[in-house]
Amino acid sequence: AALYSAPVNESGNTREMLLKTVEYGVSPTFVLMTAQRDALQDTDYQKYFSLCWEDWKETIESVLGELEDLEGVLGSHRNLGGGVYSTTFANGVTVYVNYGQEEAVVNGTRIPACGFVREGDE
């Protein structure tokens, strides 16, 4: 059974939430609407301004591309220190996730600040 995150675009820190989905191999979810933001102006639903599909389309497409083949059984999960974690999935793909504000290097692999790197799926 697939696992899903809480809605990414409703979290206080979108980037951190996306990194968590990568680290644990869960599918990100988003709450979206097709109406434009101004349709909510002066209504009880103004808090949903961040849900416009057009605002999220590129991000969602990019994220889904990056997360392809990461769902599934976790083989191992390690805290490497300094806000860096590695997860190896049953299919042999390993991701290094860096929650830190500076680039990290693990075994010669550079992991961007607040980012991640995949290995093993070439």
Beta strands, then each sheet from edge to edge (+ up, - down):
strand 1: 4-7
strand 2: 27-29
strand 3: 74-81
strand 4: 84-89
strand 5: 94-98
strand 6: 104-106
strand 7: 109-111
strand 8: 115-119
sheet 1: 1+ 2+
sheet 2: 3+ 4- 5+ 8-
sheet 3: 6+ 7-
end
